[in-house]
Amino acid sequence: MIGKISGRIDMRGPDHVLIDTGGVGYIVYCSERTLSALPGLGEPASLYTELLVREDLLQLFGFRTLAEREWHRLLTSVQGVGARGALAILGTLGPEGLGRALSLGDAAAIKAAQGIGPKLAQRIVLELQAKAPQVMAMGASGATPAVPRIKPKSSEAPAPRQAEEPPVLIESGLDAAAQADALSALANLGYAPSEAAAAVSEAAELPEVDDASGLIRAALRLLAPSG
């Protein structure tokens, strides 16, 4: 199994790159979002990969983060979703957008991906809604690019950041682990700790919420812009 490719970009195509690893070039298929985040020709690049093996075909699919690769694996577990279809969904929504769509049961957002019809989008939601929180709650390492971007140096010293108070888990019918998983998932979706904690606190009081998956969905509904 080829789990990661590191080298220099030798060629770029509409849906793939050729990465030279020092004499051997690998064609790696990527989503539009991943391709747009990669550097130019001749620049170093690194991607986590998934190898698709068929009788007459070997294909590598590349991802900037481990979380993105896990979403791809989860999507392809649904009947009717191939490796390229999963890339189309990730290219349209991104890992964070896909997590929100699944948690909220938003099949219309998934249907926006090229080649995904309404019935297939609904099947994806039905089959993966309960499994999505496991990927959403991946630790910080899952959201770290294979090669982090290097920020340009500045002559001015950055202003010291004030540490934000850690979110406090409230007392409710849900255990602390469920609340911690929900907070982690919301943080990985880009919400600030304070607003995530407030949403989890309110959602945990709802009578219909009885597990981490329901807690995440309820908190996302509270955080969704109104109107």
N, C-alpha and C positions, 0 to 999 in steps of 0.2 A: 504494500500500500504506500502510495506517495502522498504524504501528509502536508508537505510544504515545499515550495520552490523559491529559490533565491538566486538572483543573477542580474543581468542587465537587459533592458527591453531592446530587442533587435528589430521588431516589427510590430505595428499596430493594425488591427483589422476592425471591421464594424462591430464584431462581437467577440473578439479574442486578441490576445497578444502572444508574441513569440519571445520567450525569455531564454537568453543564452546563459547557461550555468557554468561556462568555462569550457566550451567545445561541444557541448550538447545543447540543442535548442528544444524547448518544450512549448507546444501550442496549448494555451490555457484559455478556456472560454469563461467569460465574466459577464456580469450584469452591466447595464449602462452606468449605474452609479459607481461601481467598482472601477470600470474603465476610466471614467472621468476623474477619479481620484488618483490614478496612477501618474507617475512622472513621464517625461518625454523620452524620445528615442535615445538610447545610450546611457540612460540614467539607471541607477540600481533600483531594484524592486523586489518585493517578497510577498508571496501570497500563500495562504493556507489553501489546500487543495483537496478535492474529492475525485477519485478515479472511477469512471464508469466503464465497466467491462461487459462487452457483449461478444457473441461468437465472431463477428466480423468487424468489431470496432472497439477501440480504446480511446476514451476522451477524458481530458482533465478539465475540471471546473475550478475556478479560483475565487477566493474570498479574502477580503481585507482583514476580517476578524473571525475568531472562532465562533462567536455568536451567530454571525451571518451564515457560516457553514452549517451550524446546527439547525437554523431555520430552513435551509435548503434540504437537509436530510429529512426534516419533519414534513415539509411540503411534498417531497417525492414519495413519502409513505402512503399518500392518498392515491387511490386508484384513479387513473386518468391524468395525473400530474407527472409529466416527465421532467428530466433535468433542465431542459430549456424553458419549459413552462414555469418551473420554480424560479429560474433566473429572471424571467419576465416579471413575475410578481415582486421579487426583491428589487428589481430595477425600478418598478413603478412606485412601490411603497417604502422601500428601505426596511431594515430590521425593526426599527422603532414603529413605523407606520403599520407594518404587518402585525406586530404585537397588539397595537391598539385596535386594529380591525377585528382580530380574532377575539380579543377580550370583550369587545362591544357587540360581537355578532354582526359586524358590518360587511355583509357579503357584497354590497354594491362597490365598496372600495377595492375589494379583491378582483371583482369583475372588470375593473378599469384596466387591468393588465392585458396586454395583447395575447389573444388566443385563449382567454379564460372566459367561458360562457357562464350564464347565470346559474345553471344547474350545478356545474362544477364548482363555482364559487360558493354556493350554498353547502355543497358536500364538504368542501375544505373547512368551512366554519363549523359544521356539525361534528366533524371528526377530530378537529384540532383545538377547539375552544378549551377543552379541559386539559389538554397537554401544553398549551402555550405558556402558562405561568412558569413551567419548569425552565424553559429557555429564557423567559423574561427575567427570571431571578438569578441568572448566571452572574457570577462575581465579576469584579472589574476586569479580570484578565480576559474574560470572554469578549469584552468590548474594546480591547487594545489592538490596534492595527499590527499586522505582522512586521511592518517597518514604520515606526512612528514618524510623523512629519517633524522636520527640524525647523524650529522657528528662528527667524533671523535675529541676530543679536542687536540689542538696543543700547545706545550709550547711556540712557537713563535707567537708573535702578528701578525695578518694579516696586510699586507701592505695596507695603505689607498687607496681606489679606487677613481680614478678621475672621477668626474661626467661627463657623456657625454652630450654634448649639445642636448637639445630636438630638434626633427626634426621640420623644418619650413615648413608650408603648403604654397605651391606656388599659385600664382594667375593663374587660368585657368578657362575653361568652367565648370568644376566640382565644386560643393560646398564643403565647408570645411568638412562637415560631411562625404561625400564620401571618401575624402582623409584620414580623421582620421580613418574611418573603415578599409581602406586598410592598413594603417600603423599598426593598432592594429593586423590585421590578419597576416601580415608578421612577426611582433614581436612574435606572438604566435607560428609561424612556426620556430622560432629560428634565424631569421635574425637580425643583429645588426641595431640599429636605423639609423645609418648613411647610410648604404647600402640600407636599406628599403626606406629611404627618397629620396635617389638618384633615385631609380627605380620608385617610385611613381611619382616623379617630371617629369621623362622622359615619363612615360606611360600616364600621364595626358595630355600631349601635342598631343597624337595621335588622329587623327580625328574620328576613329571608337570607341573610348572609351567614353561612355556617362553615366556610372553609377558605383557604388562601385564594383559590381561583375565583370564588364569588366575591371575595373582598377586593381583589384587584379590579374586577369588572365594575363593581359598585363605585370604587374610588375614581376610576377613569370616567364614569358617567358624571360624577360630581365635578371633576376637573374640566370636562368638555365645555367649550364656550357655549353659552346659551343663545337662543335666538337663531 
